[in-house]
Amino acid sequence: MAKYGWHLSDSASQPWPDAVVWDQYWKDHYDFILARGFALRDHWRPGSSMLPSTGYDASLRRPAILPDGMDARDTRNGRVVMIRKLQTSSFELQLLTALSTRELREYPDNPCCKLLSRFCDRGDPATTFIVVPCPHDPFRPFFYNVDEIMQYGKQVLQGIAFLHTRNVANVFPLPEGMDIAIPFQYDHQSILNQPFNTQAYKRPQNILYYLTHLRYAVLQNQREGDSAGSGSDLRLMRTPDTSTEDQTVAEPRDYLLPDDLGKLSMTSESRTSESNCNLLSLNLHGNDDPPTREMTHDLRRFVFAFVRYLRIISSGTTLSFLAEFEELVLGAAADGDPPNARRALNAWCSLDKRLSFFERYLWNL
């Protein structure tokens, strides 16, 4: 398994690029967030005797929470959520919002986390808070059988392919220094909804995994094989905000509108909903395009962080059949013919179909 070594030294494998939002910030914004319908834990309530920390490692945030986020509860229904503090002008915010439009939410392969709410900090217009499902470690509880492993891998590859065919890459980063680096996780609330006696060893049935963030994402120009940047130099359209029904503040926002070449164009708010259907539209080349360097790295990170990791810790030869997939992604790349995400997904599904009932459900992990 060490045949194809690879040093994870690209930008999507470096430490989280932004400053950690420390606990004192959340304590200072407790009442502001509560007024929007979300209650932080009592540790951050004004007057609490629990002194907040100043660093990420010592923070009271839960392990799966991102460095710019904090867990909270929706005061209307008790749902556990994550609130993130983003720059209003950030490319990630614009991308998450575009992927949350009605037109793109209807795609079953859309891996973006659902935006439950979004509101601005009136005292700091450069800051926007988003509310998303609270993420849960995808390795807890550990996979019960091979079928759960294959379903996770299939959903991850479907999500990567969905974004790659819309010219978005660096969507499977592995940031250093985080407790849970893998970005595809699932809703913590789904674990809480299970009977208590099954929460420790069985994950929910028909579970849906999603991307918790797109902090490292970049647009790609596949025709030229380079990156179109991370958003700072992109032209954007202005449209009314249509994120979700739970939104606290309705204001005009910037949305991504790739034209037929996958680049971005400027349009007015008078454009009809038909134009919204073109948000992050498919590139012209179809699903057989060779991947860019960043797209290849997404697949290789998936192999190293998930496939190879499971093969190492699994008992005996239980997952040895995944060596074929590893060879496709790493071996073909070494030979100068790396697969794109669609090809990798098809290979994964082919392996899945070849599993017998015994292999799928009864093999020990």
C-alpha positions in Angstrom: 0.0 0.0 0.0 3.0 2.2 0.2 3.6 1.9 -3.5 2.3 5.3 -4.3 3.5 7.6 -1.6 2.4 11.2 -1.7 3.2 14.2 0.5 0.2 16.2 1.3 1.9 19.6 0.8 -0.6 21.5 -1.3 -2.6 24.5 -0.1 -5.6 22.5 0.8 -3.6 20.4 3.3 -2.1 23.4 5.2 -3.5 24.7 8.5 -6.8 26.5 8.5 -6.0 29.8 6.7 -8.1 32.2 8.8 -7.7 33.3 12.4 -9.6 31.2 14.9 -12.8 32.8 16.2 -12.0 32.5 19.9 -14.5 31.9 22.7 -14.6 35.5 23.9 -16.0 36.6 20.6 -19.0 34.2 20.9 -19.5 35.3 24.5 -19.7 39.0 23.3 -22.2 38.0 20.6 -24.4 35.7 22.8 -27.3 38.1 23.0 -27.0 39.2 19.3 -27.2 35.5 18.2 -30.0 34.7 20.6 -32.1 37.5 19.2 -31.8 35.8 15.8 -33.3 32.6 17.3 -30.1 30.6 18.2 -28.8 29.9 21.7 -25.2 29.2 22.3 -24.4 27.0 25.3 -24.5 28.5 28.7 -20.7 28.7 28.8 -21.0 31.8 26.6 -23.9 33.4 28.4 -23.0 36.9 29.7 -22.1 36.6 33.4 -21.2 32.9 33.1 -18.5 31.8 35.6 -17.0 29.6 32.8 -14.1 31.7 31.5 -13.7 31.4 27.8 -10.4 30.3 26.3 -8.4 32.1 23.7 -7.1 29.3 21.5 -8.5 26.7 19.2 -7.0 23.7 21.0 -8.2 24.9 24.4 -11.6 26.0 23.1 -14.9 24.7 24.5 -16.2 24.1 20.9 -17.1 20.5 20.0 -14.5 18.5 18.1 -16.3 18.6 14.7 -16.9 22.4 14.9 -14.8 24.5 12.5 -12.4 27.1 13.7 -14.7 29.9 12.6 -17.8 28.3 14.1 -19.6 27.4 17.3 -22.4 25.0 18.1 -25.8 26.3 19.2 -29.5 25.3 19.4 -32.4 26.6 17.4 -34.7 28.1 20.0 -37.8 27.2 18.0 -37.3 23.4 17.7 -34.2 22.5 19.8 -32.2 21.4 16.8 -28.4 21.4 17.2 -26.7 23.6 14.6 -23.4 25.2 13.8 -23.0 29.0 13.4 -20.1 30.2 11.3 -18.6 33.7 11.1 -17.7 34.5 7.5 -16.5 37.5 5.6 -19.5 39.0 3.7 -17.3 39.3 0.6 -15.8 35.8 0.8 -15.9 33.5 -2.1 -16.9 30.6 0.2 -20.1 32.4 1.2 -21.0 33.2 -2.3 -20.4 29.6 -3.4 -22.4 28.1 -0.5 -25.3 30.5 -1.2 -25.3 29.6 -4.9 -25.3 25.9 -4.1 -28.2 26.5 -1.8 -30.5 28.0 -4.4 -33.7 26.1 -5.2 -32.4 25.1 -8.6 -29.2 23.4 -7.4 -30.7 22.0 -4.1 -32.9 19.8 -6.3 -29.9 17.9 -7.5 -29.5 14.8 -5.3 -25.7 14.8 -5.8 -25.4 18.3 -4.5 -23.1 17.8 -1.5 -23.3 21.3 0.0 -24.6 21.7 3.6 -28.0 23.3 3.7 -28.1 26.9 4.8 -30.7 27.1 7.5 -30.3 30.8 8.1 -28.0 33.8 7.4 -27.8 37.2 9.0 -25.4 40.1 9.1 -23.6 41.7 12.0 -25.1 45.2 12.1 -22.1 46.5 13.9 -19.7 45.0 11.4 -21.2 44.8 7.8 -18.1 42.9 6.7 -19.2 39.9 8.8 -22.0 37.5 7.9 -23.1 34.6 10.1 -24.5 31.4 8.5 -26.3 28.6 10.3 -25.9 25.1 9.0 -26.5 21.6 10.5 -24.1 20.7 13.2 -21.5 18.3 11.8 -20.7 14.9 13.3 -17.5 12.9 12.9 -18.1 10.5 10.0 -16.0 7.8 11.8 -18.3 7.8 14.8 -19.8 5.4 15.4 -17.4 3.4 13.3 -18.7 1.8 10.1 -20.8 -1.2 11.0 -20.1 -3.2 7.9 -18.7 -2.9 4.4 -21.9 -1.6 3.0 -21.7 1.5 5.2 -18.2 2.1 3.9 -19.2 1.8 0.3 -22.2 4.1 0.8 -20.0 6.8 2.4 -17.5 6.6 -0.4 -20.2 6.7 -3.1 -21.8 9.9 -1.6 -18.4 11.5 -1.3 -17.4 10.8 -4.9 -20.9 11.9 -6.1 -20.4 15.2 -4.3 -16.9 15.7 -5.7 -18.1 14.9 -9.2 -21.0 17.3 -8.9 -18.6 20.1 -8.1 -15.9 19.1 -10.5 -18.3 19.1 -13.4 -19.2 22.6 -12.4 -15.5 23.6 -12.4 -15.1 23.8 -8.6 -12.1 22.0 -7.1 -10.2 21.8 -3.8 -13.4 20.5 -2.2 -11.9 17.6 -0.2 -9.2 19.4 1.8 -7.4 17.9 4.8 -6.4 20.9 7.0 -3.6 20.3 9.5 -4.2 20.8 13.2 -8.0 20.0 13.2 -9.5 17.2 15.2 -11.7 16.1 12.3 -10.1 17.1 9.0 -12.3 15.2 6.5 -14.9 17.7 5.3 -17.7 15.1 4.4 -19.6 14.6 7.6 -23.3 14.1 8.7 -25.9 15.9 10.7 -25.3 15.5 14.5 -29.0 15.8 15.0 -29.6 12.5 13.2 -27.6 10.8 16.0 -29.6 12.5 18.7 -32.9 11.4 17.0 -31.9 7.7 17.4 -32.8 5.6 20.4 -30.2 6.2 23.1 -29.1 2.6 23.3 -28.0 2.6 19.6 -26.2 6.0 19.4 -22.8 4.6 20.5 -22.5 1.8 17.9 -24.9 2.4 15.0 -25.2 5.3 12.6 -28.6 6.3 11.3 -30.1 4.4 8.3 -30.2 6.1 4.9 -27.7 8.6 6.2 -26.8 11.6 4.1 -23.3 13.0 4.1 -22.5 16.6 3.2 -19.7 19.1 2.8 -19.3 21.1 6.0 -17.3 23.9 4.3 -15.8 25.1 1.0 -13.1 27.2 2.5 -10.4 26.0 0.1 -12.6 25.8 -3.1 -11.4 27.4 -6.3 -12.9 27.8 -9.7 -11.2 26.0 -12.5 -10.7 26.7 -16.2 -10.6 23.2 -17.5 -10.0 24.3 -21.1 -6.7 25.8 -20.1 -6.2 23.5 -17.1 -5.6 26.3 -14.6 -7.3 27.8 -11.6 -9.6 30.8 -12.0 -8.8 32.0 -8.6 -10.5 31.9 -5.2 -13.0 34.6 -5.7 -11.2 37.9 -5.1 -10.8 38.7 -8.8 -14.2 37.3 -9.9 -17.0 39.3 -11.4 -20.4 38.6 -9.7 -24.0 39.2 -10.4 -26.4 40.9 -8.0 -29.6 39.1 -7.2 -32.1 39.1 -4.3 -31.3 36.7 -1.4 -33.2 33.4 -1.6 -31.2 31.2 0.8 -33.9 29.6 3.0 -37.2 30.3 4.7 -35.4 30.5 8.0 -33.3 33.5 6.9 -33.2 36.3 9.5 -32.3 39.2 7.2 -33.3 39.5 3.6 -30.8 41.6 1.7 -29.4 41.6 -1.9 -26.4 39.3 -2.2 -23.7 38.4 -4.7 -24.4 35.1 -6.5 -22.2 33.2 -8.9 -23.3 33.0 -12.5 -21.0 31.1 -14.7 -21.6 31.6 -18.4 -21.2 28.9 -21.1 -17.4 29.0 -20.7 -17.5 28.5 -16.9 -16.4 32.1 -16.4 -18.4 34.7 -14.4 -20.5 37.4 -15.9 -22.3 40.5 -14.6 -26.1 40.6 -14.8 -28.8 42.7 -13.1 -31.5 41.8 -10.6 -34.1 42.0 -13.4 -32.9 38.6 -14.7 -35.6 36.0 -14.2 -35.3 32.7 -12.3 -34.3 31.1 -15.6 -30.9 32.7 -15.2 -30.6 31.2 -11.7 -30.7 27.7 -13.3 -27.3 28.6 -14.9 -25.7 29.0 -11.5 -22.5 26.8 -11.5 -23.7 25.2 -14.8 -22.0 22.2 -16.3 -18.8 22.9 -18.2 -18.9 22.5 -22.0 -16.6 19.5 -22.1 -18.9 17.0 -20.5 -18.0 14.2 -18.0 -15.0 12.9 -19.9 -12.7 15.9 -19.4 -9.3 15.3 -17.9 -9.1 16.6 -14.4 -7.1 19.7 -13.4 -4.3 19.4 -10.9 -6.6 20.5 -8.0 -9.2 18.0 -9.1 -6.7 15.2 -9.1 -5.6 16.2 -5.6 -9.2 16.0 -4.3 -9.4 12.3 -5.4 -5.9 11.5 -4.1 -6.7 13.0 -0.7 -9.9 10.9 -0.6 -7.8 7.8 -1.2 -5.2 8.6 1.4 -7.6 9.9 4.1 -10.3 7.3 3.7 -9.6 4.3 1.4 -6.0 3.7 2.5 -6.7 4.5 6.1 -9.6 1.9 6.3 -7.5 -0.7 4.5 -4.7 -0.3 7.1 -7.0 -0.6 10.2 -9.4 -3.2 8.9 -8.9 -6.9 9.9 -7.2 -9.2 7.5 -8.1 -8.8 3.8 -11.6 -7.5 4.4 -11.1 -4.4 2.3 -8.4 -5.6 0.0 -10.7 -5.3 -3.0 -10.4 -1.5 -2.6 -6.8 -1.8 -3.9 -8.2 -1.8 -7.4 -9.7 1.6 -6.7 -6.5 2.9 -5.2 -4.6 1.7 -8.2 -7.0 3.5 -10.5 -6.6 6.9 -8.7 -2.9 6.7 -7.8 -1.5 4.4 -10.4 -3.2 6.1 -13.4 -2.1 9.5 -12.0 1.5 8.3 -11.8 1.2 7.1 -15.4 0.1 10.5 -16.5 -3.6 9.6 -17.0 -5.4 10.5 -13.8 -9.1 9.7 -13.7 -11.7 12.4 -13.3 -14.3 12.2 -10.6 -17.0 10.6 -12.8 -14.6 7.9 -13.8 -13.6 7.3 -10.2 -17.3 7.2 -9.1 -18.1 4.6 -11.8 -15.2 2.5 -10.7 -16.4 2.7 -7.0 -19.9 1.7 -8.0 -18.6 -1.2 -10.0 -16.7 -2.5 -7.0 -19.8 -2.0 -4.9 -22.0 -4.1 -7.3 -19.6 -7.0 -7.2 -19.9 -7.5 -3.5 -21.9 -10.5 -2.3 -24.4 -10.3 0.5 -21.9 -11.9 2.9 -19.1 -9.5 2.0 -21.4 -6.5 2.2 -23.1 -7.1 5.5 -21.3 -9.9 7.4 -17.6 -9.4 7.0 -15.9 -8.2 10.1 -14.2 -4.8 10.0 
